[in-house]
Amino acid sequence: MKQSPNIKVIENASLKNLNTYKIESKTKYLVTVLNLDGLKEVLSYIKDNNIKYFILGNGSNVILDEYLDGITIKLDGLNNFTIKKNTVICGAGVNMSTLTCKTVNKNLTGLEWAINIPGTVGGSIIGNAGAYNRDIFDNLESIKVIDKDLNIKVLKKEDIIYSYRHTNLKENNYIVIEGTFKLKKGNKEESLLLIKDRTERRKKTQPIGIPSAGSVFRNPPNDHAGRLIENSNLKGKTIGGASVSKKHANFIVNTGNATSKDIKNLIQLIQKEVKEKFNIDLILEQEIIDWK
């Protein structure tokens, strides 16, 4: 894999600072695409050489293996952003917090809930990210994707199968390259007050400042994963460097030297204990990237 005007390539790159768990992980090639041609270039190389790959957004919802023998792709160059009246079009590499700030500054409302979502637009669409009983599909109108044959397609929201923290986009081998959102006219000051409230609530209830990857499990219907884990007496439970947060039981934190194996073993223990106590199968919200 060679560098070109459209891509940056680092061989045997560390991913420690590119995942929010801060796990020690390396990848054979780290490729940052600078534009759409760059993405097509690297996907063509992957197809011709039958190489494993995955798209890494902000690394906020993933558990990385210690070594990824393939290509890790960053979409940082897909950062186009336009606002026309109440329609917002932005690239997959844009951060959700950036999307929120820019729309609020234009007196548009609908995305205040996303101010503290640490992921990118592309990753958030793929996983239907959400918070405070809202999700990204509430305001999504359409997306642009690139398929396995390098064709660019436009999918309307109704063309996508989506549910709580899930879409069928990855199953269809689609890579999101752009999203179009329809928002409502709002009031900047009111939006900023809502953002302040959400941010303060997050500080009070979540382990801010300690490496984690957000909510570990999806909330079961009419219940909360955090409640189930806490009532299974697992707050503070530790395996290696991974620990169930004492502040919010649906968070696993890296206490300093957690490995991918530590986190995965702790996840399995939590699922086992909750199943035994409540007969509920907790579904993992985070994605395990393990190519062994």
N, C-alpha and C positions, 0 to 999 in steps of 0.2 A: 504494500500500500504506500504510494508515494504522494508527497505534497503537490498541490497545484494551486493556481490562482483562486480556485473556488473552495478549497478545503485546507485545513491545517491538520497535520498528522503528527502524533507523538507515539513512539513505540515504547512498549512496556511502561505505560503511564500509570501513576498512582491515582486512585479514585477516592482517597481518604477525604480530601477536602471538597469532593463533589457529591458526597452523600451525607445526609443530615444525621445519620447514626455515627458518622466519623469512624466507620469500620475500615481497617487496613485491607485494601483491595487493589489489585492491579488488573489491567487489561492489556491484551497483546497490542491493540491499536486503539488510541483515542482519537476520533476524527471529529473536528468541529466544522460543520458546513457553514459557509459564509453567504450562500445564496441558494436558490432552488436548483440551479445547474450543479452546484456542489453536491446536493442531496442525490440528484439523479446519477451523478458520477460515482459516488460511493455505493449506491444501491446496485448499479450496473456491475461494479467490481465484485460485490458480494454475490450477486447472481451467477456471474461467470466462474467464480472460484468456490462456490458452495460453502461460504463462511458463515458461521453463526454471528448474530448481531443483536443489539437491542438499542432502543432510543432512550437516552437518559435526559430527563428534564432537569429539575433542580435537585434530584436525588432525595426527595422528601417523602417518598412512599415506597421505598425499595429496601430490600435486604440483599446486599451484594455478596456473592461468593468471594473467597479469598483471591482467586485468579480466574479471570474470564478470558478463555482462549479464543478470542474472536475480535470483533469490532464494536466498540462502544461509540455511539453517535450522539453528538450534541447539536441541537438545532439553533444555536445562538444567533446565527445570521438571519434567521427567519423572524425578523423583528419589525416588520412593517406595521404601521398604525395610522388609521385614518378615521375621522369622525365626520359624518355628514348628517346634520340635524340630529336625529336620535338613533342613527344606525352607526355601529362601530365595527370596523373591520381590522383585525389584528393577526399577526403571524403567530405560529405555534410556539416560538421561542420567547414570547413576551411573558414576563412574570405576572401572576394574577394580581399581586399588590399594585404593580404598575398600571395594569388595566383599570383597577378600581380608582386609583388616584386621578388618572387622566380623565375618566368619565365624570367623577365627582366635580372636578375643576371646571367641567363644561356644563354643570348643573343638570347632569343626568343621574337618574336613580335606578337602582335594581341590583347593583353589584357590591353594595356596602358590606355584605356578609363575607365577601372574599378578601377583605383587606389583610387578613392574617393567614391566608392560604399560601403556603410556601412554594407551591408548584408553579409550573408554566401553564399557559393556556392550552397547549397541545396535550400535555399530560392530564390536565384537569378535565378536558373533554373526553379523553379515552376512558377515564375512570369515573366520570360523572361526579366530580368533586362537589362538596357542599358543606354547609354549616348553618346552624340556627334554623333548621327546617326549610332551608333553601338549597337549590343546587344549580349548577351551571346551565342545565337544560331549560330552566325557567325563562331565560332570556336569549337562549341560542336560537338563531333563525336558520343558519345553514353552515356547512363547513366545506373546505376544500381538502381533499385527500390525494395521496399518491398510492396506487395499488402495486401489487407484486410485479406487474408488467410495465411499471413506470408510467402508467397513464394517470393523468390528473382528472379527478372527477369532482363534481359538486353534489353534495348530499344535503337535502333538506332535512330538517329535524324529524319530520314524519317518516323519512326513509331509514332512520336509525332505530334499532331496538335498544332501549335503555331502561334502566331501573335503578334502584338505590345502589349507588357506588358501582355501577356496572354498565357497560355498553357492549355491543357486538362488533365494535370496530377492530379490535385486535384479533378477534377470531377470524375476521375476513381479511386479515393482513393489510389493513389500511394504516397509513401513517398520516396523521393530521398535519397539515401545513398552514391552515388558516381557519379562523372562525369569524362568523358574522353575527353580531348581537343586535337585538332591537330593545332599546331602553325607553324609559319614560322621562319626560321633563320633570326635574325635581328642584330642590333648593339646596344649594351647596352647604349652607350653614346647618340645615337640618341633617344632611348626610354626614357632615363632620361630627355632629353630636352622636349620631348612631354609631359611627366608626369608633369614637372615643369609648362609648359604652361597651361595644364588642371587645375592644382591646383591653379595657380594664377587667372585664369578666374573664377573658382568657388568662390574664396574668394571675388572677386569683385562683383559677381552677386547674391550670395546666403547668407542667414542669418546664417553664421557660428558662433558657440558659443552660440546660443540660441536653447533650445530644440525644435526640430521639427522631422518630419518623412519623409523628402524629399518631392518630388512633390506630391501634393494632388490629382490632376486630370491628366488623360491622355490627351495628346495634340490631339485635333480634327484634321481630315485630312486637311493638308495645312494651319494650323493655330496653335496658341499657347494658351494654357489655361491661362497662365499668362497675355497675352495681353487682353484677353476677360475679365478677372477679374479686371484688372487695369482700363480698359475702361468702366467698370460698376461702377467706383468710389468706389471700395471696399478695396483699399489699406489702411491698418490701422484699418479696421472694426474689432470691438472687441465684443465678447460675453463672459462674465465671465473672465476667465484667458486665453482664446484663442483669438488670433489676426491674421489677414491677414498681412503677413510680408510687411513692407514698402520697403524692398529691392527687393523682388521677390514675386509677387502677387500669384504665384502658391504654396506658402509655407504658412502653418499655424504654428505659433509659440506659445509655452507655455510661457506666460509672468511671470509665477511664481506659479500659483495655478490652472491651467486649469484642468478641469475634462473631462472625456470621453463625458459627455453630452454637455459640452461647445463646444467641437470640432465638435461633430456631428450636433449640432444646427447651427454652423457657416457654415459647409459644405452644409447643406440644404438651408441656406440663399443665399450662393454663387450660387448654382445651380438654385435657383428660379430667382435671379436677372439676371444672364447670359441668362437664357431661355427667360425672358421677353424682354431683350434688343436685343439679337442676334438670338433668336429662335434656340439656340444650346443646346443640352443636354450634360452637362459635365459628363464624366464617371469617377467614383472614381478609382484612382490607388491604394490607400491604402486599407487595409483590416480591416473591423470592426469585432472585436471578441466580440460578445455579445450573451450570452447564455440565456437571459431572455425569 
